[in-house]
């Protein structure tokens, strides 16, 4: 039995629809055996600002910490490093992710220096008010962050063509169905529950991230480092430079 830990991050500054979707994905993940889940909501933590490009993290790369602010970013990075799979949910703000999530992404250089998230599995969730309100762009923003960290991206799995779950690239949901529920209207924070397709997509994404995380972890256990192009875990830049010289 392969045990994996799946970390869910709700990238919304509010408790509401995004958090509901991430929790739904994690509940589905736990339907598979030997799965530990945890959720972090950016509505509950302190992210003081974006990267200032002072490169303090480069001077102590072994610590994998941001030294610029004293907030909760390092706690989140630590939990990312401990996870086998990461599910990030985001509301759509102007066709993209909100500032709070972008700040977290921009601050993540300490874990990118030695590729500490390498080979972890990532899945993205987006929720918008409008039917075509920027879901794919938001999911793409999250995917690009995964790729920069050399993570492995997955979608909602094989249920999509059979169940018409909408998004090819991740779980995509509506705030209200069939008509949108706008902010400050009654029930706006839970309106995603009306969207059965979006909720199902989140569930299948949770299972797919977990499934692939198990496959990757099992495979890395069986395959030795000398069969691979790079080490399984963190890859120090000094090591890469030395290998290039040979």
C-alpha positions in Angstrom: 0.0 0.0 0.0 1.4 3.4 -1.0 0.7 6.2 1.4 0.5 9.7 0.0 -0.2 13.1 1.5 -2.3 15.5 -0.6 -2.3 19.2 0.3 -5.1 21.4 -0.8 -4.7 25.2 -1.0 -7.7 27.5 -1.3 -6.3 30.6 -3.0 -9.3 32.9 -2.2 -9.1 35.7 0.3 -12.6 34.6 1.4 -14.1 31.4 2.9 -16.6 30.2 0.3 -16.9 28.6 -3.1 -13.2 28.0 -3.8 -12.7 26.4 -0.4 -15.8 24.2 -0.9 -14.3 22.9 -4.2 -10.9 22.2 -2.7 -12.5 20.4 0.3 -14.6 18.4 -2.2 -11.4 17.3 -4.0 -9.7 16.3 -0.8 -12.8 14.3 0.4 -12.7 12.4 -2.9 -8.9 11.8 -2.4 -9.6 10.2 0.9 -11.9 7.6 -0.8 -8.7 6.0 -2.0 -6.7 3.9 0.6 -3.7 5.3 2.6 -4.3 9.0 1.9 -3.6 11.9 4.3 -5.1 15.2 3.4 -4.7 18.8 4.6 -6.2 22.1 3.5 -4.8 25.6 3.9 -7.1 28.6 3.1 -5.4 31.8 2.3 -8.3 33.5 4.1 -6.8 32.1 7.3 -3.2 32.9 6.9 -1.0 36.0 6.6 0.8 36.8 3.4 2.3 40.2 3.8 3.4 40.9 0.2 5.1 39.7 -3.0 8.7 39.0 -3.8 11.0 42.0 -3.5 13.8 40.3 -5.5 16.4 40.8 -2.8 17.6 37.3 -3.3 18.1 36.6 0.4 16.8 33.1 -0.2 19.7 32.5 -2.6 22.3 33.2 0.1 20.9 30.3 2.3 19.3 27.9 -0.2 19.6 25.0 2.2 17.0 26.6 4.4 14.3 26.8 1.7 12.9 29.9 3.3 11.8 33.4 2.4 13.6 35.9 4.7 11.9 39.0 3.4 8.7 38.9 5.5 7.7 37.3 8.8 4.4 35.8 7.7 2.9 32.4 7.0 4.5 31.8 3.5 7.3 29.6 4.9 4.8 27.4 6.7 3.0 26.8 3.5 6.2 26.1 1.6 7.1 23.5 4.2 3.8 21.8 3.8 4.2 21.8 0.1 7.6 20.1 0.4 6.0 17.4 2.7 3.2 16.7 0.3 3.1 14.2 -2.6 0.3 16.0 -4.4 -0.9 19.6 -4.4 -4.3 20.8 -5.4 -4.6 24.6 -5.8 -8.0 26.2 -6.1 -8.6 29.8 -7.2 -11.4 32.2 -7.8 -11.2 34.0 -11.1 -10.2 37.7 -10.7 -10.1 39.6 -13.9 -9.3 36.4 -15.9 -6.6 35.2 -13.5 -5.7 34.4 -10.0 -6.2 36.8 -7.0 -3.3 38.9 -5.6 -3.0 36.8 -2.5 -2.3 33.6 -4.5 0.1 35.5 -6.9 2.0 36.8 -3.9 2.5 33.2 -2.6 3.6 32.0 -6.1 6.0 34.9 -6.4 7.5 34.2 -3.0 8.2 30.5 -3.8 11.7 30.9 -5.2 13.2 29.4 -2.0 11.6 26.0 -2.9 12.4 26.5 -6.6 16.2 27.0 -6.2 16.9 23.3 -5.6 13.6 22.1 -7.2 12.1 20.9 -3.9 8.7 20.4 -5.4 10.1 18.3 -8.3 8.0 15.2 -9.2 5.1 16.2 -7.0 1.7 16.0 -8.7 -0.4 19.1 -9.2 -4.0 19.8 -10.0 -5.9 23.0 -10.5 -9.4 24.2 -9.7 -11.0 27.5 -10.9 -14.4 29.0 -10.1 -16.0 32.0 -11.7 -19.3 33.8 -11.8 -19.6 33.8 -15.5 -19.9 30.6 -17.6 -16.9 31.6 -19.7 -15.4 33.9 -17.1 -11.7 33.1 -17.3 -11.5 29.5 -16.0 -8.9 28.3 -18.5 -6.6 31.3 -18.0 -6.7 30.8 -14.3 -6.0 27.1 -14.5 -3.2 27.9 -16.9 -1.6 30.4 -14.5 -1.6 27.7 -11.8 -0.2 25.1 -14.3 2.6 27.4 -15.3 3.6 27.7 -11.6 3.6 23.9 -11.3 5.8 23.6 -14.4 8.4 26.1 -13.2 8.7 23.9 -10.1 9.2 20.8 -12.3 6.0 19.3 -11.0 3.7 16.8 -12.8 0.4 18.2 -14.0 -2.8 16.2 -14.3 -6.5 16.9 -15.2 -9.8 15.4 -14.0 -9.1 11.9 -15.3 -11.0 9.6 -17.7 -14.5 10.6 -16.4 -14.4 13.8 -18.4 -15.4 12.6 -21.8 -18.2 10.4 -20.4 -19.6 12.8 -17.9 -19.0 16.0 -19.9 -17.2 17.6 -17.0 -16.3 20.7 -18.9 -12.6 21.4 -18.4 -9.9 19.6 -20.3 -7.2 21.1 -18.1 -8.6 21.1 -14.6 -11.8 21.3 -12.5 -13.8 24.3 -13.5 -17.0 25.4 -11.7 -19.6 28.2 -11.7 -20.8 30.4 -8.8 -24.4 29.5 -9.3 -26.2 27.3 -11.8 -27.8 27.8 -14.3 -27.6 31.5 -13.5 -24.8 33.2 -11.6 -25.1 34.3 -8.0 -23.3 37.6 -7.7 -21.4 38.8 -4.6 -23.5 40.2 -1.8 -26.5 38.2 -3.0 -27.9 35.7 -0.6 -25.9 32.4 -0.8 -23.1 33.8 -2.9 -20.4 32.0 -0.8 -22.0 28.6 -1.3 -23.5 29.0 -4.8 -21.0 26.5 -6.3 -23.0 23.8 -4.7 -25.6 24.4 -7.4 -23.1 23.4 -10.1 -23.2 19.6 -10.0 -20.8 19.4 -13.0 -18.2 21.6 -11.3 -18.5 19.7 -8.0 -18.1 16.4 -9.8 -15.0 17.8 -11.6 -13.4 18.7 -8.3 -14.1 15.2 -6.9 -12.5 13.5 -10.0 -9.6 15.9 -9.9 -8.9 15.0 -6.3 -8.9 11.3 -7.1 -6.7 11.8 -10.2 -4.1 13.8 -8.3 -4.0 11.1 -5.6 -3.9 8.2 -8.1 -1.0 9.8 -10.0 0.8 10.7 -6.8 0.6 7.1 -5.7 1.9 5.9 -9.1 4.8 8.4 -9.1 5.8 7.6 -5.5 5.7 3.8 -6.2 7.7 4.3 -9.4 10.4 6.4 -7.7 10.7 3.8 -5.0 11.4 1.1 -7.6 13.7 3.0 -9.9 17.2 3.8 -8.9 18.9 7.1 -9.3 21.3 5.8 -11.9 18.4 5.0 -14.2 17.2 8.6 -14.2 18.4 11.8 -15.8 18.4 13.7 -12.5 18.1 12.8 -8.8 14.5 11.9 -7.7 14.2 14.7 -5.1 15.7 18.2 -4.8 18.4 19.0 -7.5 21.0 21.4 -6.4 22.2 23.9 -9.1 25.8 23.2 -8.2 25.3 19.5 -9.0 23.8 20.4 -12.3 26.7 22.7 -13.2 29.2 20.0 -12.3 27.4 17.4 -14.4 27.4 19.8 -17.4 31.1 20.3 -17.2 31.5 16.5 -17.6 
